[in-house]
Amino acid sequence: MNKNNSSRGRQTGKNNNPHNKKRFNTRPKQNSNTNTSSNKEENSGIRLNKYIANSGICSRREADTYIEHGSVTVNGELVTEMGYKVQEGDEVRFDGTTISIEQKRYVLLNKPKNYITTMEDDRGRKTVMDLISNATKERIYPVGRLDRNTTGLLLFTNDGELAKKLTHPKHNVRKLYHASLDKKLSLSDLDKLRGDVIIEGRKVFIDAVSYVEGEKKTEVGIEIHSGRNRIVRKIFENFGYSVVKLDRVIFAGLTKKNLPRGRWKELTQQEVNNLKMI
C-alpha cells in the first residue's frame, strides 16, 4: 500500500500532534444509551486496537502504535490506554475521522499493464483503484503491490489483520510469476538461480524456478515469497537478462482461473477461509 496515500498515513495538522492534545487517564464519558456499570465495562465491549483493525485501517499491532501516539479519540476524548474497550454507542475517531466496524471484503483483481498500485496519484496516472471503484462500498486497500508494468493477481481487502499476515515474509506466502525474458535462459543460469542468489547484498530465497512447459526457453516460471520491490526483475537483471513481461499467476493459493485481465471478483468464503489458514 502506498503509505503516503492511505488512511494509515500520519497527517501533519496541528490537531494530530499528540503534544497538542490533553491526555486522559480515566475512561471517556459513555453515550447515554450505553450501560455504564463497572462490571459491564470490564466484561463487554471490544478492545480498541481490534476495533481499529476491524475498521480496515491497519493491523492490531499497528493500531497500538497509533493509540499510543495520540491518533484516536473516543467520544471526543483522547485515549492512549492499551486494552481500552469500546462500548456500543461509542464514537471512535482516527485522525479526526469517524470510523466504524465494517463488513470484511476481499476482492481479487487481474491487473493489466500501465496501472500503478496506489490509492491516489498526484500525477494523474491510472491506478488500480480505478479498476475496482465499484467493487464495494467499503474502502479496501491493495495487499502488497505490483509495479506499473507487471500484470496479474492483486488482492484488495479491508481486513487489516489478514493483509499484515499475507505481506509478512515469515508466513511464506506463495507468489508464482511467469517471466518473459529478452533472450533464452541458459541451463547454467537456471542452475545458478536454484542456488544462492544475492541481490543488493541480501540473499533472495527462490522457492522454485523452471522453464514454462511447452514454451520457448525465454519463458520462465519463478516462485518466491519475498516482498522486496521489483525483486523478480532484479533477479534476472543480476544474470544479464531483461524481463519483457511479468505476470503474477498465483498469489497465496489464488489463481487467475475465469478472471480475465482487467476484471475483478469477490472471493468465495472458502477462498477467504484458505487465506486465514496460512
Helices and strands as residue ranges (DSSP letters): G 14-16, G 18-20, H 38-43, E 46-47, H 48-54, H 60-68, E 72-74, E 77-78, E 85-86, E 92-94, E 97-99, E 106-111, H 128-131, E 141-142, E 150-157, H 160-167, G 169-171, E 175-181, H 187-193, E 197-199, E 202-204, E 206-211, E 219-224, H 231-237, E 243-251, E 254-255, E 264-266, H 269-276
